[in-house]
């Protein structure tokens, strides 16, 4: 009787280990999708605080306040003296890309990141100033007030205005959103997030 109990105890201990081993093998067979952004940060209630122009007293906040059919309504708020208060803006995301500064229907704006990105990937932007966007790196490490973030995607958007060329540059993590951006002389760095 003792040997039967001993065998049952051994089986009870070993069986879960076999299931865990099988589970890990199944995970290993799954394709690596780490280079495919899923825009998981686009959820109702998520918010980001950004420090502006290296001044910890100037904070810019964005919060997703509603979501409907891929259109994300964003409440923007800041404490910058002499600048009009924030307001409402919109983002749009679908199975192909994430756009900033769209209208309430998801139209207009510009694509800041394609879903299946790779270095050298380019896309056109239909704007009077912004012309093209390009992924220039997918392995940037960026230090901002919120910490150090590795594996950031660097996207440069070529702008042309009054005979001058300049870039808007974004450092993005597909699971967090914009970590840092440089739009002309306007620097925005992630200070905190709530998710």
Backbone as numpy.savetxt, mean C-alpha at the origin, in Angstrom:
# Nx Ny Nz CAx CAy CAz Cx Cy Cz
-2.91 -54.47 28.80 -3.73 -53.28 28.80 -2.87 -52.02 28.80
-1.76 -52.09 29.53 -0.87 -50.95 29.61 -0.27 -50.62 28.25
0.10 -51.64 27.47 0.69 -51.39 26.15 -0.32 -50.79 25.18
-1.58 -51.15 25.31 -2.60 -50.56 24.44 -2.74 -49.07 24.76
-2.78 -48.70 26.04 -2.85 -47.30 26.44 -1.63 -46.54 25.95
-0.46 -47.15 26.08 0.78 -46.50 25.64 0.74 -46.26 24.14
0.27 -47.26 23.39 0.19 -47.11 21.93 -0.80 -46.02 21.55
-1.93 -45.95 22.26 -2.92 -44.92 21.98 -2.36 -43.52 22.26
-1.61 -43.39 23.33 -1.00 -42.10 23.67 0.00 -41.70 22.60
0.80 -42.66 22.15 1.80 -42.36 21.11 1.10 -41.93 19.82
0.05 -42.67 19.43 -0.69 -42.33 18.21 -1.32 -40.93 18.36
-1.89 -40.66 19.53 -2.52 -39.36 19.76 -1.52 -38.22 19.67
-0.27 -38.48 20.05 0.76 -37.43 19.98 1.33 -37.29 18.58
1.48 -38.38 17.86 2.12 -38.36 16.55 1.16 -37.91 15.46
-0.09 -38.27 15.54 -1.06 -37.96 14.49 -1.16 -36.46 14.20
-1.29 -35.58 15.21 -1.33 -34.14 14.90 -0.06 -33.65 14.21
1.08 -34.22 14.56 2.34 -33.81 13.91 2.32 -34.16 12.43
1.75 -35.32 12.09 1.65 -35.71 10.68 0.76 -34.73 9.91
-0.37 -34.34 10.53 -1.25 -33.39 9.86 -0.58 -32.04 9.67
0.18 -31.60 10.68 0.89 -30.32 10.55 1.94 -30.41 9.46
2.64 -31.52 9.37 3.66 -31.69 8.33 3.02 -31.65 6.96
1.88 -32.30 6.81 1.19 -32.27 5.51 0.74 -30.85 5.18
0.26 -30.15 6.17 -0.18 -28.78 5.95 0.97 -27.90 5.48
2.14 -28.04 6.08 3.29 -27.24 5.67 3.73 -27.59 4.26
3.67 -28.89 3.90 4.02 -29.29 2.54 3.06 -28.67 1.54
1.76 -28.64 1.87 0.79 -28.04 0.97 1.08 -26.55 0.78
1.43 -25.86 1.88 1.76 -24.44 1.78 2.97 -24.22 0.89
3.95 -25.12 0.97 5.16 -24.98 0.17 4.87 -25.11 -1.32
3.80 -25.84 -1.67 3.47 -26.04 -3.08 2.70 -24.86 -3.67
2.19 -23.97 -2.82 1.44 -22.82 -3.32 2.38 -21.88 -4.06
1.88 -21.23 -5.13 2.75 -20.30 -5.86 3.12 -19.10 -5.00
4.29 -18.56 -5.24 4.75 -17.38 -4.52 4.08 -16.16 -5.14
3.23 -15.52 -4.36 2.53 -14.33 -4.87 2.99 -13.07 -4.15
4.17 -13.11 -3.56 4.64 -11.96 -2.79 4.86 -10.73 -3.66
5.02 -10.89 -4.96 5.20 -9.73 -5.83 3.90 -9.24 -6.43
2.77 -9.75 -5.95 1.48 -9.32 -6.47 0.71 -8.61 -5.37
0.64 -7.29 -5.45 -0.05 -6.58 -4.39 -1.52 -6.96 -4.33
-2.04 -7.04 -3.16 -3.46 -7.35 -2.99 -4.21 -6.17 -2.42
-3.52 -5.08 -2.14 -4.14 -3.87 -1.62 -4.97 -4.17 -0.38
-4.44 -5.01 0.50 -5.17 -5.43 1.70 -5.41 -4.29 2.67
-4.70 -3.19 2.51 -4.86 -2.05 3.41 -6.13 -1.25 3.11
-6.77 -1.52 1.99 -7.96 -0.78 1.61 -9.19 -1.35 2.33
-9.38 -0.91 3.58 -10.50 -1.38 4.38 -11.13 -0.21 5.12
-12.43 -0.29 5.28 -13.19 0.73 5.98 -12.60 0.96 7.37
-12.36 2.22 7.71 -11.85 2.58 9.03 -10.33 2.69 9.11
-9.61 2.13 8.14 -8.14 2.25 8.18 -7.74 3.70 8.01
-6.71 4.09 8.77 -6.23 5.46 8.65 -4.71 5.52 8.76
-4.16 6.58 8.19 -2.73 6.82 8.16 -2.48 8.24 8.60
-1.40 8.45 9.35 -0.94 9.80 9.67 0.42 9.99 9.04
0.60 11.11 8.38 1.85 11.43 7.72 2.44 12.71 8.30
3.75 12.69 8.45 4.49 13.90 8.83 4.85 14.60 7.53
4.68 15.91 7.51 4.93 16.67 6.29 6.22 17.46 6.38
7.00 17.39 5.31 8.21 18.20 5.15 9.13 18.17 6.37
9.33 16.97 6.93 10.23 16.76 8.08 9.88 17.61 9.29
8.62 17.99 9.43 8.19 18.76 10.58 7.20 17.92 11.38
7.63 17.39 12.56 6.75 16.52 13.33 5.48 17.20 13.83
5.43 18.51 13.78 4.23 19.24 14.20 3.18 19.34 13.10
3.58 19.08 11.86 2.64 19.12 10.74 2.23 17.70 10.41
0.98 17.39 10.69 0.47 16.03 10.50 -0.71 16.06 9.54
-0.67 15.11 8.62 -1.71 14.97 7.61 -2.32 13.59 7.80
-3.65 13.51 7.94 -4.31 12.24 8.22 -5.29 11.88 7.13
-5.30 10.61 6.74 -6.25 10.09 5.77 -6.97 8.90 6.41
-8.30 8.88 6.29 -9.10 7.80 6.86 -10.13 7.34 5.83
-10.25 6.04 5.64 -11.27 5.50 4.75 -12.59 5.51 5.51
-13.56 6.30 5.03 -14.83 6.44 5.76 -15.99 5.72 5.07
-15.83 5.31 3.82 -16.84 4.47 3.19 -16.22 3.74 2.00
-16.82 2.61 1.68 -16.36 1.78 0.57 -17.58 1.29 -0.19
-17.57 1.48 -1.51 -18.67 0.99 -2.33 -18.17 0.76 -3.76
-18.28 -0.47 -4.22 -17.93 -0.84 -5.60 -16.53 -0.39 -5.98
-15.57 -0.60 -5.11 -14.18 -0.26 -5.40 -13.83 1.20 -5.24
-14.79 2.02 -4.81 -14.54 3.44 -4.59 -14.40 3.67 -3.09
-13.28 4.24 -2.69 -12.95 4.46 -1.29 -13.02 5.96 -1.00
-13.96 6.33 -0.15 -14.12 7.74 0.23 -13.15 8.02 1.36
-12.30 9.03 1.17 -11.22 9.34 2.10 -11.46 10.70 2.75
-11.48 10.70 4.09 -11.53 11.95 4.84 -10.09 12.39 5.08
-9.76 13.59 4.65 -8.40 14.12 4.82 -8.44 15.27 5.81
-7.48 15.28 6.71 -7.43 16.31 7.73 -5.96 16.63 8.01
-5.69 17.88 8.36 -4.31 18.27 8.68 -4.31 19.46 9.62
-3.13 19.78 10.13 -2.98 20.91 11.05 -1.91 21.88 10.56
-1.89 22.15 9.27 -0.86 23.01 8.70 -1.36 24.45 8.67
-0.69 25.34 9.39 -1.13 26.74 9.42 -1.11 27.37 8.02
-2.15 28.13 7.73 -2.20 28.86 6.47 -2.66 28.03 5.28
-2.94 26.75 5.50 -3.40 25.89 4.41 -4.86 25.54 4.69
-5.72 25.66 3.67 -7.14 25.34 3.90 -7.29 23.92 4.44
-8.36 23.68 5.22 -8.55 22.35 5.80 -8.67 21.29 4.71
-8.50 20.04 5.12 -8.56 18.91 4.18 -9.89 18.82 3.48
-10.56 17.73 3.61 -11.84 17.53 2.94 -11.98 16.08 2.54
-12.76 15.86 1.51 -13.03 14.51 1.04 -12.37 14.31 -0.32
-11.72 13.17 -0.48 -11.20 12.77 -1.77 -11.54 11.29 -1.95
-11.18 10.74 -3.10 -11.54 9.35 -3.39 -10.36 8.60 -3.97
-10.31 7.31 -3.65 -9.39 6.37 -4.29 -10.24 5.34 -5.00
-9.63 4.63 -5.92 -10.34 3.54 -6.61 -9.39 2.37 -6.77
-9.90 1.17 -6.54 -9.10 -0.04 -6.76 -9.97 -1.10 -7.39
-9.39 -1.83 -8.34 -10.07 -2.98 -8.92 -9.06 -4.11 -9.04
-9.34 -5.09 -9.87 -8.44 -6.24 -9.97 -7.14 -5.91 -10.69
-7.02 -4.69 -11.24 -5.83 -4.32 -11.99 -4.94 -3.28 -11.32
-5.52 -2.31 -10.59 -4.72 -1.21 -10.10 -5.37 -0.45 -8.95
-4.56 0.46 -8.37 -5.02 1.37 -7.31 -4.79 2.79 -7.80
-5.86 3.61 -7.77 -5.79 4.99 -8.25 -5.98 5.97 -7.11
-5.29 7.10 -7.19 -5.46 8.20 -6.25 -6.21 9.34 -6.92
-6.78 10.20 -6.10 -7.42 11.45 -6.56 -8.46 11.23 -7.65
-9.28 10.19 -7.48 -10.37 9.98 -8.42 -11.57 10.82 -7.99
-12.63 10.75 -8.76 -13.86 11.41 -8.34 -14.77 10.38 -7.66
-15.97 10.78 -7.29 -16.86 9.90 -6.53 -17.38 8.72 -7.34
-17.08 8.68 -8.64 -17.47 7.54 -9.47 -16.28 6.64 -9.78
-15.09 7.01 -9.30 -13.88 6.24 -9.61 -13.20 6.70 -10.88
-13.74 7.75 -11.52 -13.15 8.27 -12.74 -12.04 9.26 -12.44
-11.27 9.58 -13.47 -10.17 10.53 -13.30 -9.07 9.97 -12.43
-8.30 10.84 -11.83 -7.20 10.41 -10.96 -6.07 9.77 -11.74
-5.19 9.11 -11.01 -4.07 8.45 -11.66 -3.70 7.18 -10.92
-3.26 6.20 -11.70 -2.86 4.90 -11.15 -1.50 5.07 -10.49
-1.44 4.74 -9.20 -0.18 4.84 -8.48 0.50 3.46 -8.39
-0.26 2.38 -8.56 0.34 1.04 -8.53 -0.54 0.05 -9.27
0.09 -0.73 -10.14 -0.58 -1.84 -10.82 -0.54 -3.07 -9.92
-1.52 -3.95 -10.05 -1.57 -5.14 -9.21 -0.38 -6.07 -9.47
-0.09 -6.42 -10.69 1.03 -7.31 -11.00 2.20 -6.44 -11.47
3.01 -6.02 -10.52 4.06 -5.06 -10.84 5.40 -5.77 -11.03
6.28 -5.10 -11.76 7.65 -5.59 -11.95 8.52 -4.39 -12.29
9.80 -4.51 -12.04 10.73 -3.41 -12.35 10.69 -3.13 -13.84
10.59 -1.86 -14.18 10.55 -1.45 -15.59 9.14 -1.34 -16.14
8.16 -1.81 -15.40 6.78 -1.71 -15.87 6.37 -0.25 -15.94
5.73 0.13 -17.04 5.30 1.52 -17.24 3.82 1.54 -17.63
3.17 2.65 -17.30 1.82 2.87 -17.77 1.61 4.36 -18.00
0.72 4.67 -18.93 0.42 6.06 -19.27 -0.57 6.64 -18.28
-0.46 7.93 -18.06 -1.41 8.66 -17.22 -2.02 9.76 -18.08
-3.33 9.77 -18.12 -4.02 10.78 -18.93 -4.29 12.00 -18.07
-3.33 12.87 -18.02 -3.43 14.10 -17.24 -2.69 15.18 -18.01
-3.07 16.42 -17.80 -2.39 17.51 -18.50 -0.96 17.67 -18.02
-0.67 17.26 -16.79 0.67 17.42 -16.22 1.39 16.07 -16.12
0.72 15.06 -15.55 1.33 13.74 -15.38 1.27 12.96 -16.68
2.37 12.32 -17.02 2.46 11.66 -18.31 2.59 10.14 -18.20
3.60 9.66 -17.51 3.83 8.22 -17.41 4.27 7.87 -15.99
4.01 6.62 -15.61 4.48 6.09 -14.34 5.35 4.89 -14.62
6.34 4.66 -13.76 7.23 3.51 -13.94 7.63 2.95 -12.57
7.62 1.62 -12.47 8.14 0.95 -11.29 9.66 0.88 -11.46
10.41 1.55 -10.58 11.87 1.58 -10.72 12.57 0.64 -9.75
11.86 0.16 -8.72 12.44 -0.79 -7.78 11.31 -1.49 -7.03
11.57 -2.73 -6.62 10.60 -3.45 -5.79 11.25 -3.91 -4.48
12.42 -3.37 -4.18 13.14 -3.83 -2.99 13.75 -2.67 -2.20
13.06 -1.55 -2.16 13.56 -0.38 -1.43 13.35 -0.55 0.07
14.31 -0.08 0.84 14.16 0.02 2.29 14.05 1.50 2.62
12.98 1.86 3.33 12.67 3.26 3.59 12.55 3.48 5.09
13.22 4.51 5.59 13.11 4.88 6.99 12.26 6.14 7.10
11.19 6.04 7.88 10.26 7.15 8.10 9.96 7.22 9.60
9.26 8.25 10.07 8.97 8.33 11.50 8.29 7.08 12.08
7.51 6.36 11.27 6.82 5.15 11.75 7.75 3.96 11.88
8.97 4.04 11.33 9.91 2.93 11.42 10.63 2.69 10.11
11.24 1.51 10.01 11.97 1.11 8.80 11.13 0.05 8.09
10.89 0.28 6.80 10.06 -0.61 6.00 10.88 -1.14 4.82
10.98 -2.45 4.73 11.71 -3.06 3.62 10.72 -3.52 2.55
11.26 -3.91 1.41 10.48 -4.41 0.27 9.42 -3.41 -0.19
9.78 -2.15 -0.22 8.88 -1.12 -0.74 9.03 -1.04 -2.25
7.96 -0.69 -2.91 7.94 -0.50 -4.35 8.11 0.98 -4.61
9.07 1.32 -5.45 9.30 2.72 -5.79 8.70 2.99 -7.17
7.77 3.93 -7.20 7.10 4.30 -8.45 7.40 5.77 -8.72
7.87 6.06 -9.92 8.12 7.44 -10.33 7.12 7.83 -11.41
6.50 8.99 -11.22 5.55 9.51 -12.19 6.16 10.76 -12.83
6.37 10.70 -14.12 6.94 11.82 -14.86 5.87 12.89 -15.06
6.22 14.11 -14.68 5.33 15.24 -14.87 6.02 16.26 -15.78
5.25 16.90 -16.63 5.77 17.93 -17.53 4.85 19.13 -17.47
5.44 20.27 -17.16 4.64 21.48 -17.02 5.48 22.69 -17.33
4.97 23.58 -18.17 5.65 24.82 -18.53 7.08 24.58 -19.03
7.27 23.51 -19.77 8.57 23.20 -20.33 9.53 22.52 -19.36
9.09 22.21 -18.15 9.95 21.54 -17.16 9.48 20.11 -16.93
10.42 19.26 -16.62 10.11 17.88 -16.24 10.50 17.66 -14.79
9.65 16.98 -14.07 9.94 16.62 -12.68 9.18 15.33 -12.37
9.47 14.74 -11.22 8.85 13.46 -10.86 8.09 13.57 -9.55
6.98 12.86 -9.48 6.35 12.50 -8.22 6.86 11.10 -7.91
7.36 10.88 -6.71 7.92 9.58 -6.36 7.16 9.03 -5.15
6.78 7.75 -5.27 6.05 7.08 -4.20 6.80 5.82 -3.80
6.87 5.58 -2.48 7.37 4.32 -1.95 6.16 3.66 -1.30
5.80 2.48 -1.79 4.54 1.85 -1.41 4.80 0.43 -0.92
4.09 0.03 0.12 4.06 -1.37 0.54 2.65 -1.87 0.27
2.49 -2.95 -0.50 1.15 -3.42 -0.86 0.27 -3.78 0.32
0.86 -4.06 1.48 0.06 -4.39 2.65 -0.20 -3.17 3.55
0.40 -2.03 3.23 0.27 -0.84 4.09 -0.23 0.37 3.32
0.21 0.54 2.08 -0.11 1.73 1.31 1.13 2.57 1.13
0.95 3.88 1.04 2.08 4.78 0.80 2.88 4.94 2.09
4.17 4.64 2.00 5.08 4.80 3.13 5.69 6.20 3.08
5.99 6.64 1.88 6.64 7.94 1.69 6.30 8.43 0.30
6.16 9.74 0.16 5.97 10.30 -1.18 6.67 11.65 -1.26
7.13 11.96 -2.44 7.77 13.23 -2.72 7.12 13.78 -3.97
6.32 14.82 -3.78 5.61 15.45 -4.89 6.17 16.85 -5.04
7.09 17.02 -5.97 7.80 18.28 -6.08 8.61 18.49 -4.82
8.33 19.54 -4.08 9.05 19.79 -2.82 8.22 19.36 -1.61
7.10 18.69 -1.85 6.20 18.28 -0.79 6.53 16.85 -0.36
7.12 16.70 0.83 7.53 15.39 1.36 6.51 14.91 2.37
6.05 13.69 2.20 5.08 13.08 3.11 5.66 11.75 3.57
5.76 11.54 4.90 6.34 10.31 5.45 5.40 9.72 6.49
5.21 8.41 6.44 4.31 7.74 7.35 4.75 7.93 8.79
3.83 8.43 9.62 4.10 8.63 11.03 3.45 7.53 11.88
2.23 7.12 11.48 1.54 6.03 12.18 0.39 5.53 11.30
-0.12 4.36 11.66 -1.30 3.79 11.01 -2.09 3.05 12.08
-3.36 2.76 11.83 -4.17 2.14 12.87 -4.53 0.68 12.58
-3.82 0.02 11.68 -4.13 -1.38 11.37 -2.87 -2.21 11.28
